[in-house]
Amino acid sequence: MTFRFAHLVGTLACAFGLTGLATAQTAEMSVGHVLATASHYHAAAAKFSEVVNQKSKGAIKATVFPGGQLGGEVKMLQSARTGTLDVVVTGEAPLEGFVKEFAVFSFPYLFSSVDQINGVLQGPIGRGMLDLLPKYNLVGLGFISALERNIFTNGKVVNTIADMKGLKIRVIQGPGYVKAYQALGAQPTPMAYTELYTALQNGAVDAAENSPDVFLQDRFIEVSKTYANLKIMYMPAVIVMSKAKYDALSPEMQKVVQEATAEAIAFATAQYKKDYADAFAAMKKTGVKIVEPDLKPFMEVGRSVHGDLLGEFPMAKPWYEKIVAATK
């Protein structure tokens, strides 16, 4: 399901010309992500594909594969880097495995709101971060809305740091996530996301962290009745493309991809805001206890690990300093 360029390679000049788009052999583009079709990841992927299909005038047919049909995020990113997958909508955490500068986004309490981090992502700092990707055989097309990460549990109410002590919590296995929850007294527990629903149901873990919209869309609302707005992380989400596939496009088709990305960003960011509000409304309606802790003590502890993280990821320091300056 990747680009078929056998015909296009020899005919790019005419096939992708302004008057010859409709005559080119159709090339297939696969767009993958791991979330449900109700997610803003899917909104971004669907809008991107819709605009590419429309503006390429038949030269490209983009198809979305949601829900991890093409593999997990790490696998899809690897496939994009090797040129066997075209486009991925992903959280940034898997990028930290090879783009160490991206670890800065896992620093707890670095941002204070979704709007704040989105402003940074859509500005020169975000653009600069995306410009790091080509040397890893990816093109960073753009950031869509970041996700606010909060805690949900299968019973225990988390209102203070003392409530975190010994809490077995499934977290993303990024150093920032692990160190933050360890500092807060919890026990970060590695676990495949696909196993989390059952693990919460049977008590193998006490808690997990995720965005309110995903909490609803992935049906965790069925096995968790407490949701604490700790706002520990704001995880960027990004649209990336295989560099090999992007470079093989004509300038006209690259422009189509860029225009599709701009529309996807606006569309998906607006959907995230709506989904965020709708998720809390659904929680209240179904009896989920929404906890609003005093965040000041959590912030003090969370930010105390920044120094350790900068020691582990010195390449993130310039970006950390830029973000701190931009968010004062």
Long-range contacts (C-beta under 8 A, 24 or more apart in sequence): 1-28, 1-30, 1-63, 1-65, 2-28, 2-29, 2-30, 2-83, 2-84, 2-85, 2-86, 2-245, 3-27, 3-28, 3-29, 3-86, 3-245, 3-248, 4-28, 5-248, 8-248, 9-248, 12-250, 13-250, 15-59, 15-250, 16-59, 16-249, 16-250, 16-251, 16-252, 16-253, 17-252, 18-252, 21-56, 21-57, 21-58, 21-59, 21-252, 22-57, 22-58, 22-59, 24-58, 24-59, 26-58, 26-59, 26-60, 26-61, 27-59, 27-60, 27-61, 28-60, 28-61, 28-62, 28-63, 29-60, 29-61, 29-62, 29-63, 29-86, 29-87, 29-245, 30-62, 30-63, 30-65, 30-70, 30-85, 30-86, 30-87, 31-62, 31-63, 31-64, 31-65, 31-86, 31-87, 31-88, 31-89, 32-64, 32-65, 32-66, 32-69, 32-70, 32-71, 32-76, 32-85, 32-87, 32-88, 32-89, 33-64, 33-65, 33-66, 33-67, 33-76, 33-88, 33-89, 33-90, 34-66, 34-67, 34-68, 34-72, 34-73, 34-76, 34-90, 34-193, 35-66, 35-67, 35-214, 35-217, 35-218, 36-66, 36-67, 36-217, 36-218, 37-66, 37-67, 38-217, 38-275, 39-66, 39-213, 39-214, 39-217, 39-275, 40-144, 40-145, 40-213, 40-237, 40-268, 40-269, 40-271, 40-272, 40-275, 41-66, 41-89, 41-90, 41-144, 41-237, 41-268, 42-66, 42-89, 43-264, 43-267, 43-268, 43-271, 44-89, 44-144, 44-237, 44-239, 44-264, 44-265, 44-267, 44-268, 45-87, 45-89, 45-239, 45-264, 47-260, 47-263, 47-264, 47-267, 47-268, 48-87, 48-89, 48-239, 48-260, 48-261, 48-263, 48-264, 49-260, 50-260, 51-256, 51-259, 51-260, 51-263, 51-264, 52-256, 52-257, 52-260, 55-256, 55-259, 55-260, 56-253, 56-256, 59-253, 60-253, 60-256, 62-86, 62-87, 77-138, 77-240, 80-137, 80-138, 80-240, 80-241, 80-242, 81-136, 81-137, 81-138, 81-242, 81-243, 82-137, 82-242, 83-137, 83-242, 83-244, 83-245, 84-242, 85-242, 86-241, 86-242, 86-245, 87-141, 87-239, 87-240, 87-241, 87-242, 88-239, 88-240, 88-241, 89-144, 89-237, 89-238, 89-239, 90-237, 90-238, 90-240, 91-147, 91-172, 91-235, 91-236, 91-237, 91-238, 92-235, 92-236, 92-237, 92-238, 93-172, 93-174, 93-177, 93-235, 95-133, 95-238, 95-240, 96-174, 96-175, 98-136, 99-132, 99-133, 99-136, 100-313, 100-315, 100-316, 101-129, 101-132, 101-313, 101-315, 101-316, 101-319, 102-129, 102-132, 102-316, 103-174, 103-175, 103-176, 103-309, 103-312, 103-313, 103-316, 104-313, 104-316, 104-319, 104-320, 104-323, 105-176, 105-233, 105-234, 105-235, 105-236, 106-172, 106-174, 106-175, 106-176, 106-177, 106-233, 106-235, 106-309, 107-176, 107-305, 107-306, 107-309, 107-320, 108-176, 108-179, 108-180, 108-232, 108-233, 108-302, 108-303, 108-305, 108-306, 109-231, 109-232, 109-298, 109-299, 109-302, 109-303, 110-234, 110-306, 110-320, 110-323, 110-324, 110-327, 111-146, 111-234, 111-323, 111-327, 112-231, 112-327, 113-231, 113-234, 114-145, 114-146, 114-147, 114-148, 114-234, 114-272, 114-273, 114-276, 116-234, 116-327, 117-146, 117-234, 117-236, 118-143, 118-145, 118-146, 118-269, 120-323, 120-326, 120-327, 121-146, 121-236, 122-265, 123-326, 125-319, 125-322, 125-323, 125-326, 126-236, 128-319, 128-322, 129-319, 130-238, 133-240, 133-243, 134-243, 137-242, 137-243, 137-244, 138-240, 138-241, 138-242, 138-243, 139-240, 139-241, 139-242, 139-243, 139-246, 140-238, 140-239, 140-240, 141-238, 141-239, 141-240, 141-241, 141-257, 141-258, 141-261, 142-238, 142-239, 142-261, 142-262, 142-264, 142-265, 143-236, 143-237, 143-238, 143-239, 143-265, 144-237, 144-238, 144-239, 144-264, 144-265, 144-268, 144-269, 144-272, 145-237, 145-268, 145-269, 145-272, 145-273, 146-234, 146-235, 146-236, 146-237, 147-210, 147-211, 147-213, 147-214, 147-234, 147-235, 147-237, 147-272, 148-211, 148-212, 148-231, 148-233, 148-234, 148-276, 149-209, 149-210, 149-211, 149-231, 149-232, 149-233, 149-234, 149-235, 150-209, 150-210, 150-211, 150-212, 150-227, 150-228, 150-229, 150-230, 150-231, 150-232, 151-207, 151-208, 151-209, 151-227, 151-228, 151-230, 151-232, 152-207, 152-208, 152-209, 152-210, 152-215, 152-220, 152-224, 152-226, 152-227, 152-228, 153-206, 153-207, 153-224, 153-226, 153-228, 154-200, 154-201, 154-203, 154-205, 154-206, 154-207, 154-223, 154-224, 154-225, 155-206, 155-225, 155-226, 156-206, 156-207, 156-226, 157-226, 157-228, 157-289, 157-291, 158-207, 158-226, 158-228, 158-230, 158-291, 158-293, 159-228, 159-291, 159-293, 160-293, 160-294, 160-297, 161-185, 161-297, 161-298, 161-301, 167-206, 167-207, 168-204, 168-205, 168-206, 168-207, 169-205, 169-206, 169-207, 169-208, 169-209, 170-196, 170-199, 170-205, 170-207, 170-208, 170-209, 171-208, 171-209, 172-209, 172-235, 175-309, 175-312, 175-313, 176-233, 176-305, 176-309, 177-209, 177-233, 179-305, 179-308, 179-309, 180-232, 180-233, 180-302, 180-305, 183-301, 183-302, 183-304, 183-305, 184-298, 184-301, 184-302, 196-220, 197-222, 197-223, 200-224, 209-233, 211-235, 211-276, 212-275, 212-276, 212-279, 212-280, 212-283, 213-272, 213-275, 213-276, 213-278, 213-279, 215-279, 215-283, 216-275, 216-278, 216-279, 216-282, 216-283, 217-275, 221-282, 221-283, 221-286, 221-288, 224-288, 225-287, 225-288, 225-289, 226-288, 226-289, 226-291, 227-283, 227-288, 227-289, 227-290, 227-291, 228-291, 228-293, 229-290, 229-291, 229-292, 229-293, 230-293, 230-295, 230-298, 231-295, 232-298, 232-302, 239-264, 239-265
